[in-house]
């Protein structure tokens, strides 16, 4: 029988990543995992919270993803109580910008398992979620499966659909000599991970149609030494400056709370 996983998140972009991971996993191993996913905005009334708790009570593994503390997910404390009462493994994973001690304390997993799950989720992307689901099916479903370690993805980098595999230095060496205004574009690494880059590509297209040079850079805005994200200050200095002087004339910042 498949194991049942509940995924409840304050970061809706991760729902598409989870769906892609599940689809890929089913092609490889069949229906070994069933997932029930809830976004924060769905759990906005008592009736929906009751549905969330009822679903959780039938699951083998609960995975919660906060952004802004435990209170960012309504009902999360009820799920923590349920997990302990029913002995259901529970991981409450903070975003990379959160300290996360309360999330760890409310979780119901060993230190080793919690650390592993946090890496799977924090590194993100379809393949890491696929590895997470394989690990859960093995760990909580009693299956012998090829479990792989979490693999980090770049936290920051240059992205241009017409220059795949090109690093920013090579791109700038080619484009700066054109004498056109350079427009920096900042966008979240999570959009790049999820392949949700359509709006960035449209910005690039419009900048270039108007006679500019687009310099699009994805990043995780908060520095986190444990996970390896360098933060927005490092990104601006290393992508938008050369030898202490700016190479951009203007920056389009698509980040929230920045």
Secondary structure as UniProt FT lines:
FT   STRAND          3..9
FT   HELIX           13..29
FT   STRAND          33..39
FT   HELIX           40..42
FT   HELIX           46..57
FT   STRAND          61..65
FT   HELIX           70..72
FT   TURN            74..75
FT   HELIX           76..86
FT   STRAND          89..93
FT   TURN            96..97
FT   HELIX           101..106
FT   HELIX           111..123
FT   HELIX           126..141
FT   STRAND          157..158
FT   TURN            161..162
FT   TURN            164..165
FT   HELIX           168..175
FT   HELIX           176..178
FT   STRAND          182..188
FT   HELIX           189..194
FT   HELIX           198..209
FT   TURN            210..211
FT   STRAND          213..219
FT   TURN            225..228
FT   HELIX           232..239
FT   STRAND          241..242
FT   TURN            243..244
FT   STRAND          245..246
FT   STRAND          250..253
FT   TURN            256..257
//
